[in-house]
Amino acid sequence: MIRDATLGPITIQAPLTFGIGENVVIPGLFGMRIKVLQLFFILSMSSGTTLIYKSGSTPLSGPMQFLQSGAQDQDFIQLPLTCGMGEDFVISSSSGSGGGTIWYNQL
């Protein structure tokens, strides 16, 4: 894990991996919020999937369909995906797996 405080609050860079089902990508910490600033991933070559980003069990996005070997590159955003206090950042995947990198704050 790499920490960079040059942009204000500490930005954490971590590997991103997920499989089929509900995947806790970033575990929540009591009294803190996760703010996802940037991410990228590539799906496995074997299947497409539908993804939903969540704060615990609450959706932060609608269902997003990806083809096999699909990818998402979410550049730095001023309005990050923000989880509820103490809640995990979750990626729900209907049928595929993927990997990449994620950058976030935990404040």
DSSP file (Angstrom, degrees, kcal/mol; ACC not computed):
  #  RESIDUE AA STRUCTURE BP1 BP2  ACC     N-H-->O    O-->H-N    N-H-->O    O-->H-N    TCO  KAPPA ALPHA  PHI   PSI    X-CA   Y-CA   Z-CA
    1    1 A M              0   0    0      0, 0.0     2,-0.4     0, 0.0    13,-0.2   0.000 360.0 360.0 360.0 132.0    0.0    0.0    0.0
    2    2 A I  E     -A   13   0A   0     11,-1.3    11,-2.3     2,-0.0     2,-0.4  -0.919 360.0-156.8-110.2 133.0    1.4    3.4   -1.0
    3    3 A R  E     -A   12   0A   0     -2,-0.4     2,-0.4     9,-0.2     9,-0.2  -0.933   9.0-175.5-112.8 133.1    0.3    6.6    0.9
    4    4 A D  E     +A   11   0A   0      7,-2.2     7,-2.4    -2,-0.4     3,-0.3  -0.968  12.4 174.1-130.1 114.5    0.6   10.0   -0.7
    5    5 A A    >   +     0   0    0     -2,-0.4     3,-1.2     5,-0.2     5,-0.1   0.270  56.4  99.1-101.4  10.3   -0.3   13.1    1.3
    6    6 A T  T 3  S+     0   0    0      1,-0.2    -1,-0.2     5,-0.1     4,-0.1   0.685  80.9  53.0 -72.6 -17.0    0.8   15.7   -1.3
    7    7 A L  T 3  S-     0   0    0     -3,-0.3    -1,-0.2     2,-0.3    -2,-0.1   0.189 123.6 -92.4-102.1  15.9   -2.9   16.2   -2.5
    8    8 A G  S <  S+     0   0    0     -3,-1.2    -1,-0.2     3,-0.0     3,-0.1  -0.956 101.0  40.3 112.7-124.8   -4.3   17.0    0.9
    9    9 A P  S    S-     0   0    0      0, 0.0    -2,-0.3     0, 0.0     2,-0.1  -0.211 106.9 -79.5 -58.0 153.4   -5.7   14.1    2.9
   10   10 A I        -     0   0    0     96,-0.1     2,-0.5    -5,-0.1    96,-0.4  -0.344  45.8-150.4 -58.5 124.8   -3.7   10.9    2.7
   11   11 A T  E     -A    4   0A   0     -7,-2.4    -7,-2.2    -3,-0.1     2,-0.5  -0.875   8.5-152.8 -99.4 128.7   -4.5    9.1   -0.5
   12   12 A I  E     -AB   3 104A   0     92,-3.4    92,-2.3    -2,-0.5     2,-0.5  -0.879   4.5-160.1-106.4 130.8   -4.2    5.3   -0.4
   13   13 A Q  E     +AB   2 103A   0    -11,-2.3   -11,-1.3    -2,-0.5    90,-0.2  -0.934  23.0 163.9-107.1 129.8   -3.3    3.2   -3.4
   14   14 A A  E     - B   0 102A   0     88,-2.5    88,-2.5    -2,-0.5     2,-0.0  -0.982  42.1 -93.5-144.6 154.2   -4.2   -0.5   -3.2
   15   15 A P  E     - B   0 101A   0      0, 0.0     2,-0.5     0, 0.0    86,-0.3  -0.377  37.6-144.7 -62.4 146.9   -4.6   -3.5   -5.4
   16   16 A L  E     + B   0 100A   0     84,-2.4    84,-2.6    24,-0.1     2,-0.4  -0.973  28.3 159.7-119.2 119.2   -8.2   -4.0   -6.6
   17   17 A T  E     + B   0  99A   0     -2,-0.5     2,-0.3    82,-0.2    82,-0.2  -0.997   5.5 166.6-137.2 143.9   -9.5   -7.6   -7.0
   18   18 A F  E     - B   0  98A   0     80,-2.1    80,-2.2    -2,-0.4     2,-0.2  -0.990   9.2-173.1-152.8 155.8  -13.0   -8.9   -7.1
   19   19 A G        -     0   0    0     -2,-0.3    74,-0.3    78,-0.2    77,-0.2  -0.494  50.5 -40.8-128.7-161.3  -14.9  -12.1   -8.0
   20   20 A I  S    S+     0   0    0     -2,-0.2     2,-0.2    75,-0.2    74,-0.2  -0.482 105.5  14.2 -71.3 136.5  -18.5  -13.2   -8.3
   21   21 A G  E    S-F   93   0B   0     72,-3.2    72,-2.5    -2,-0.2     2,-0.6  -0.640 113.9 -15.4 103.8-159.3  -20.8  -12.0   -5.6
   22   22 A E  E     -F   92   0B   0     70,-0.2     2,-0.5    -2,-0.2    70,-0.2  -0.764  64.1-169.4 -88.1 119.3  -20.5   -9.3   -2.9
   23   23 A N  E     -F   91   0B   0     68,-1.9    68,-2.4    -2,-0.6     2,-1.0  -0.942  19.5-144.7-117.9 116.3  -16.8   -8.2   -2.6
   24   24 A V  E     +F   90   0B   0     -2,-0.5    66,-0.2    66,-0.2    -2,-0.0  -0.696  25.6 173.0 -76.6 106.2  -15.6   -6.0    0.2
   25   25 A V  E    S+     0   0B   0     64,-2.2    -1,-0.2    -2,-1.0    65,-0.2   0.871  72.2  18.8 -84.6 -41.0  -12.9   -4.1   -1.7
   26   26 A I  E    S-F   89   0B   0     63,-1.7    63,-2.6    -3,-0.2    -1,-0.3  -0.971  83.7-134.2-131.3 116.2  -12.1   -1.6    1.1
   27   27 A P        -     0   0    0      0, 0.0    61,-0.1     0, 0.0    60,-0.1  -0.483  24.8-120.3 -70.7 137.6  -13.1   -2.5    4.7
   28   28 A G        -     0   0    0     58,-0.2     2,-0.4    -2,-0.2    60,-0.2  -0.379  19.6-144.4 -72.7 154.4  -14.8    0.3    6.6
   29   29 A L    >   -     0   0    0      3,-0.3     3,-2.2    58,-0.2    57,-0.4  -0.967  31.7 -93.9-120.8 139.4  -13.3    1.7    9.9
   30   30 A F  T 3  S+     0   0    0     -2,-0.4    56,-0.1     1,-0.3     3,-0.1  -0.228 109.2   7.3 -52.4 129.6  -15.4    2.8   12.8
   31   31 A G  T 3  S+     0   0    0      1,-0.2     2,-0.3    54,-0.0    -1,-0.3   0.558 111.5 100.7  76.8   9.1  -16.0    6.6   12.6
   32   32 A M    <   -     0   0    0     -3,-2.2    54,-3.6    52,-0.1     2,-0.4  -0.908  59.2-141.4-127.9 155.1  -14.5    7.0    9.2
   33   33 A R        -     0   0    0     -2,-0.3    74,-2.1    52,-0.2     2,-0.4  -0.912  14.0-135.7-112.9 141.5  -15.8    7.4    5.6
   34   34 A I  E     -C  106   0A   0     -2,-0.4    49,-2.7    50,-0.3     2,-0.5  -0.817  17.3-169.7 -91.7 133.0  -14.3    5.9    2.5
   35   35 A K  E     -CD 105  82A   0     70,-2.6    70,-2.2    -2,-0.4     2,-0.6  -0.941  12.0-149.9-125.5 108.1  -14.0    8.2   -0.5
   36   36 A V  E     +CD 104  81A   0     45,-2.7    45,-1.5    -2,-0.5    68,-0.2  -0.681  20.7 173.4 -81.3 117.3  -13.1    6.4   -3.7
   37   37 A L  E     -     0   0A   0     66,-2.1    40,-1.3    -2,-0.6     2,-0.3   0.799  60.5  -5.7 -94.1 -35.0  -11.1    8.9   -5.9
   38   38 A Q  E     +C  103   0A   0     65,-1.7    65,-3.1    38,-0.2    -1,-0.3  -0.988  60.7 167.9-161.6 147.8  -10.0    6.8   -8.8
   39   39 A L  E     -CE 102  74A   0     35,-1.8    35,-3.0    -2,-0.3     2,-0.3  -0.986  10.2-171.1-158.5 158.7   -9.9    3.2  -10.0
   40   40 A F  E     +CE 101  73A   0     61,-2.3    61,-1.9    -2,-0.3     2,-0.3  -0.975  13.3 165.7-148.4 150.2   -9.2    1.0  -12.9
   41   41 A F  E     -CE 100  72A   0     31,-1.9    31,-1.8    -2,-0.3     2,-0.4  -0.985  23.9-144.3-155.7 160.5   -9.8   -2.6  -13.6
   42   42 A I  E     -CE  99  71A   0     57,-2.2    57,-1.7    -2,-0.3    29,-0.2  -0.997  24.2-130.0-127.1 134.1   -9.9   -5.2  -16.3
   43   43 A L  E     -C   98   0A   0     27,-3.3    55,-0.3    -2,-0.4     5,-0.1  -0.436  34.6 -92.8 -78.7 157.1  -12.3   -8.1  -16.3
   44   44 A S    >   -     0   0    0     53,-2.8    25,-1.9     1,-0.1     3,-0.6  -0.242  32.5-118.1 -63.5 159.8  -11.2  -11.7  -16.9
   45   45 A M  T 3  S+     0   0    0      1,-0.2    -1,-0.1    23,-0.2    23,-0.1   0.584 102.2  71.5 -76.5  -9.8  -11.3  -13.0  -20.5
   46   46 A S  T 3  S+     0   0    0      1,-0.2     2,-0.3    51,-0.1    -1,-0.2   0.756 104.2   3.1 -85.2 -24.1  -13.8  -15.7  -19.6
   47   47 A S    <   -     0   0    0     -3,-0.6    22,-0.5    50,-0.2    50,-0.2  -1.000  56.4-125.5-159.3 156.0  -17.0  -13.8  -19.0
   48   48 A G        -     0   0    0     -2,-0.3     2,-0.3    20,-0.2    19,-0.2  -0.383  34.1-173.1 -87.4 177.2  -18.8  -10.5  -18.9
   49   49 A T  E     -G   66   0B   0     17,-1.9    17,-3.2    -2,-0.1     2,-0.5  -0.977  27.9-116.1-161.3 168.7  -20.6   -9.3  -15.8
   50   50 A T  E     -G   65   0B   0     -2,-0.3    44,-2.0    15,-0.2     2,-0.3  -0.986  34.8-162.1-114.0 127.6  -22.9   -6.7  -14.2
   51   51 A L  E     -GH  64  93B   0     13,-2.8    13,-2.5    -2,-0.5     2,-0.4  -0.841  13.0-173.7-112.5 147.0  -21.3   -4.6  -11.5
   52   52 A I  E     - H   0  92B   0     40,-1.6    40,-2.8    -2,-0.3     2,-0.4  -0.990  18.2-141.8-134.4 129.7  -22.8   -2.4   -8.8
   53   53 A Y  E     - H   0  91B   0     -2,-0.4     7,-3.5     9,-0.3     8,-1.3  -0.745  29.8-174.8 -87.8 138.8  -20.7   -0.2   -6.4
   54   54 A K  E     -IH  59  90B   0     36,-2.8    36,-2.5    -2,-0.4     2,-0.7  -0.950  36.5-140.3-137.3 153.7  -22.1   -0.1   -2.9
   55   55 A S  E >  S-IH  58  89B   0      3,-3.0     3,-2.4    -2,-0.3     2,-0.5  -0.946  88.4 -50.7-104.2 103.1  -21.6    1.5    0.5
   56   56 A G  T 3  S-     0   0    0     32,-2.7    34,-0.1    -2,-0.7    -2,-0.0  -0.563 124.5 -23.9  61.7-115.2  -22.2   -1.6    2.7
   57   57 A S  T 3  S+     0   0    0     -2,-0.5    -1,-0.3    -3,-0.1    30,-0.0   0.387 118.6 100.6-105.0   1.6  -25.5   -2.8    1.3
   58   58 A T  E <  S-I   55   0B   0     -3,-2.4    -3,-3.0     1,-0.0    26,-0.1  -0.780  76.4-121.1 -91.6 122.3  -26.6    0.6   -0.1
   59   59 A P  E     -I   54   0B   0      0, 0.0    -5,-0.3     0, 0.0     3,-0.1  -0.363  26.3-178.3 -62.8 135.4  -26.0    1.0   -3.9
   60   60 A L  S    S+     0   0    0     -7,-3.5     2,-0.3     1,-0.1    -6,-0.2   0.508  75.5  25.8-102.3 -14.2  -23.8    3.9   -4.9
   61   61 A S  S    S-     0   0    0     -8,-1.3    -1,-0.1    20,-0.0     3,-0.1  -0.921  82.4-110.9-139.3 164.7  -24.3    3.1   -8.6
   62   62 A G        -     0   0    0     -2,-0.3    -9,-0.3     1,-0.1     2,-0.2  -0.386  61.0 -65.4 -83.4 174.8  -26.9    1.5  -10.8
   63   63 A P        -     0   0    0      0, 0.0     2,-0.5     0, 0.0   -11,-0.2  -0.433  52.5-161.6 -64.4 132.9  -26.1   -1.8  -12.5
   64   64 A M  E     -G   51   0B   0    -13,-2.5   -13,-2.8    -2,-0.2     2,-0.4  -0.976   7.2-144.9-120.6 121.5  -23.3   -1.5  -15.1
   65   65 A Q  E     -G   50   0B   0     -2,-0.5     2,-0.4   -15,-0.2   -15,-0.2  -0.709  17.3-174.7 -91.3 134.6  -22.9   -4.2  -17.8
   66   66 A F  E     -G   49   0B   0    -17,-3.2   -17,-1.9    -2,-0.4     2,-0.1  -0.972  18.2-133.0-126.4 140.9  -19.5   -5.1  -19.0
   67   67 A L    >   -     0   0    0     -2,-0.4     3,-2.2   -19,-0.2   -24,-0.2  -0.420  49.2 -71.7 -81.0 165.1  -18.5   -7.5  -21.8
   68   68 A Q  T 3  S+     0   0    0      1,-0.3   -20,-0.2   -20,-0.1   -23,-0.2  -0.313 126.7  17.2 -56.8 143.7  -15.8  -10.1  -21.3
   69   69 A S  T 3  S+     0   0    0    -25,-1.9    -1,-0.3   -22,-0.5   -24,-0.1   0.612  97.2 152.0  62.5  15.4  -12.3   -8.5  -21.1
   70   70 A G    <   -     0   0    0     -3,-2.2   -27,-3.3   -26,-0.3     2,-0.3  -0.197  25.2-163.4 -67.6 166.6  -14.2   -5.2  -20.4
   71   71 A A  E     -E   42   0A   0    -29,-0.2     2,-0.4    -3,-0.1   -29,-0.2  -0.971  16.2-151.8-148.4 159.5  -12.5   -2.5  -18.4
   72   72 A Q  E     -E   41   0A   0    -31,-1.8   -31,-1.9    -2,-0.3     2,-0.5  -0.994   4.8-172.2-135.5 133.9  -13.2    0.7  -16.5
   73   73 A D  E     -E   40   0A   0     -2,-0.4     2,-0.9   -33,-0.2   -33,-0.2  -0.908   6.8-173.8-123.4  99.8  -10.8    3.6  -16.0
   74   74 A Q  E     -E   39   0A   0    -35,-3.0   -35,-1.8    -2,-0.5     3,-0.1  -0.821  15.9-152.1 -97.8 100.1  -12.3    6.1  -13.6
   75   75 A D        -     0   0    0     -2,-0.9   -36,-0.0   -37,-0.2    -2,-0.0  -0.125  43.0 -59.4 -65.1 167.9  -10.0    9.1  -13.5
   76   76 A F        -     0   0    0    -38,-0.1     2,-0.4     1,-0.1   -38,-0.2  -0.208  61.7-161.1 -49.9 131.8   -9.6   11.3  -10.5
   77   77 A I        -     0   0    0    -40,-1.3    -1,-0.1    -3,-0.1     4,-0.0  -0.954  25.0-145.7-124.0 141.1  -13.0   12.8   -9.6
   78   78 A Q  S    S+     0   0    0     -2,-0.4    -1,-0.1     1,-0.2    -2,-0.0   0.754 100.9  50.7 -72.4 -25.4  -13.8   15.8   -7.5
   79   79 A L  S    S-     0   0    0    -42,-0.1    -1,-0.2    -3,-0.0     3,-0.1  -0.788  88.8-163.9-113.2  85.1  -17.0   14.2   -6.3
   80   80 A P        -     0   0    0      0, 0.0     2,-0.6     0, 0.0   -43,-0.2  -0.124  32.8 -92.2 -69.0 162.9  -15.8   10.8   -5.1
   81   81 A L  E     -D   36   0A   0    -45,-1.5   -45,-2.7    -4,-0.0     2,-0.5  -0.685  53.7-158.0 -69.4 117.4  -17.9    7.7   -4.5
   82   82 A T  E     -D   35   0A   0     -2,-0.6   -47,-0.2   -47,-0.2     2,-0.2  -0.901   7.0-151.2-114.3 125.0  -18.5    8.2   -0.7
   83   83 A C        -     0   0    0    -49,-2.7     3,-0.1    -2,-0.5     6,-0.1  -0.501  29.2 -97.2 -86.4 158.1  -19.5    5.4    1.7
   84   84 A G    >   -     0   0    0      4,-0.2     3,-2.4     1,-0.2   -50,-0.3  -0.269  62.6 -66.0 -67.1 160.9  -21.5    5.9    4.9
   85   85 A M  T 3  S-     0   0    0      1,-0.3   -52,-0.2   -52,-0.1    -1,-0.2  -0.280 121.0  -4.0 -54.2 121.0  -19.7    6.3    8.2
   86   86 A G  T 3  S+     0   0    0    -54,-3.6    -1,-0.3   -57,-0.4   -58,-0.2   0.446 102.2 134.3  76.6   1.2  -17.9    3.0    9.0
   87   87 A E    <   -     0   0    0     -3,-2.4   -53,-0.3   -55,-0.2    -1,-0.2  -0.544  55.0-115.7 -89.4 151.8  -19.3    1.2    5.9
   88   88 A D        -     0   0    0     -2,-0.2   -32,-2.7   -60,-0.2     2,-0.6  -0.420  21.1-121.8 -74.5 152.1  -17.3   -1.0    3.5
   89   89 A F  E     -FH  26  55B   0    -63,-2.6   -64,-2.2   -34,-0.2   -63,-1.7  -0.906  41.3-170.7 -92.4 122.7  -16.8   -0.2   -0.1
   90   90 A V  E     -FH  24  54B   0    -36,-2.5   -36,-2.8    -2,-0.6     2,-0.5  -0.909  23.6-157.8-121.9 139.2  -18.3   -3.2   -2.0
   91   91 A I  E     -FH  23  53B   0    -68,-2.4   -68,-1.9    -2,-0.4     2,-0.6  -0.982  14.1-157.2-112.5 121.0  -18.3   -4.2   -5.6
   92   92 A S  E     -FH  22  52B   0    -40,-2.8   -40,-1.6    -2,-0.5     2,-0.5  -0.873  11.0-171.1 -98.1 122.5  -21.1   -6.6   -6.4
   93   93 A S  E     -FH  21  51B   0    -72,-2.5   -72,-3.2    -2,-0.6   -42,-0.2  -0.962  16.0-158.4-120.2 127.0  -20.4   -8.7   -9.5
   94   94 A S  S    S-     0   0    0    -44,-2.0    -1,-0.1    -2,-0.5   -45,-0.1   0.862  82.4 -19.8 -73.5 -35.9  -23.0  -11.0  -11.1
   95   95 A S  S    S+     0   0    0    -45,-0.1     2,-0.3   -76,-0.1   -75,-0.2   0.431 112.7  67.6-156.4   3.4  -20.8  -13.4  -12.9
   96   96 A G        -     0   0    0    -77,-0.2     2,-0.3   -46,-0.2   -75,-0.1  -0.805  53.6-139.8-132.2 171.9  -17.2  -12.2  -13.6
   97   97 A S        +     0   0    0     -2,-0.3   -53,-2.8   -50,-0.2     2,-0.3  -0.871  22.3 167.1-127.3 161.1  -14.0  -11.3  -11.9
   98   98 A G  E     -BC  18  43A   0    -80,-2.2   -80,-2.1    -2,-0.3     2,-0.3  -0.964  15.9-150.8-161.7 176.6  -11.4   -8.6  -12.4
   99   99 A G  E     +BC  17  42A   0    -57,-1.7   -57,-2.2    -2,-0.3     2,-0.2  -0.991  30.5 113.5-156.3 157.5   -8.4   -6.8  -11.0
  100  100 A G  E     -BC  16  41A   0    -84,-2.6   -84,-2.4    -2,-0.3     2,-0.3  -0.841  57.8 -57.7 177.0-138.1   -6.7   -3.4  -11.1
  101  101 A T  E     -BC  15  40A   0    -61,-1.9   -61,-2.3   -86,-0.3     2,-0.3  -0.976  34.1-162.4-139.1 149.3   -5.9   -0.6   -8.8
  102  102 A I  E     -BC  14  39A   0    -88,-2.5   -88,-2.5    -2,-0.3     2,-0.4  -0.986   3.8-159.1-133.8 144.2   -7.9    1.8   -6.5
  103  103 A W  E     +BC  13  38A   0    -65,-3.1   -66,-2.1    -2,-0.3   -65,-1.7  -0.988  27.9 151.1-122.8 132.5   -7.1    5.1   -4.9
  104  104 A Y  E     -BC  12  36A   0    -92,-2.3   -92,-3.4    -2,-0.4     2,-0.3  -0.968  37.2-129.4-153.9 164.3   -9.1    6.3   -1.9
  105  105 A N  E     - C   0  35A   0    -70,-2.2   -70,-2.6    -2,-0.3     2,-0.4  -0.888  10.4-158.7-112.6 151.1   -9.2    8.4    1.3
  106  106 A Q  E       C   0  34A   0    -96,-0.4   -72,-0.2    -2,-0.3   -96,-0.1  -0.872 360.0 360.0-130.8  99.4  -10.4    7.1    4.6
  107  107 A L              0   0    0    -74,-2.1   -73,-0.1    -2,-0.4    -1,-0.1   0.372 360.0 360.0-113.4 360.0  -11.3   10.1    6.7
